Amino acid sequence: MSARSAATAPRWRWILFALVVGLVVLVLTGTSYGACYDSPDPALSRCESGPLLGVAGVWVAWGLYGVFAVFCLRRALSRTRVR
C-alpha cells in the first residue's frame, strides 16, 4: 500500500462513521409513538403522539451528534503523519 493511500484510507472511515451514526440518530428521533384513549364521554377521548425520545431527548441527541460530527470531520480533514 502506498503512503498516500495509507494516509487517506482512515479519512473515509471517519466520514462514513459520522454518516452511519447520523442515520441512527435520524431513525431514533424520527420514529414516533401514538396512543388513543377512548371514553364513553366524547369530551374525554384523546390521542397523544410524540418522538420516542421525547422532545428534550431529540434536542440532546442532535446536539451530541453535532459535536460528534464536527469531531469526525476534524479527524478526517486533519493531516496524518506518514512514517
Phi, psi and omega in degrees: 000132181287163181296325181291315181291329177292328181281331183268342182300312181294335181298315180293329179294320179294318179294316178297319179298317179296321179293320180294316179296322177298321177295320178296316179296320179298318179293317181295321183272341181271345179277134181234165177242163176207149179210139177242141180240115180266149180219151175300330177270115183302334181289339181265352177286140180205162175232143178233147174207160179176176179290153180300323183273353186084164184295316180295323179296325177295316179298317180295315181299314181288327176295314178295322178295323177300315177297316180296319180294319177297318177301313181296319179293322177296320177294322181288327184266350181286152178286137177259143180277125179262127180269000000 
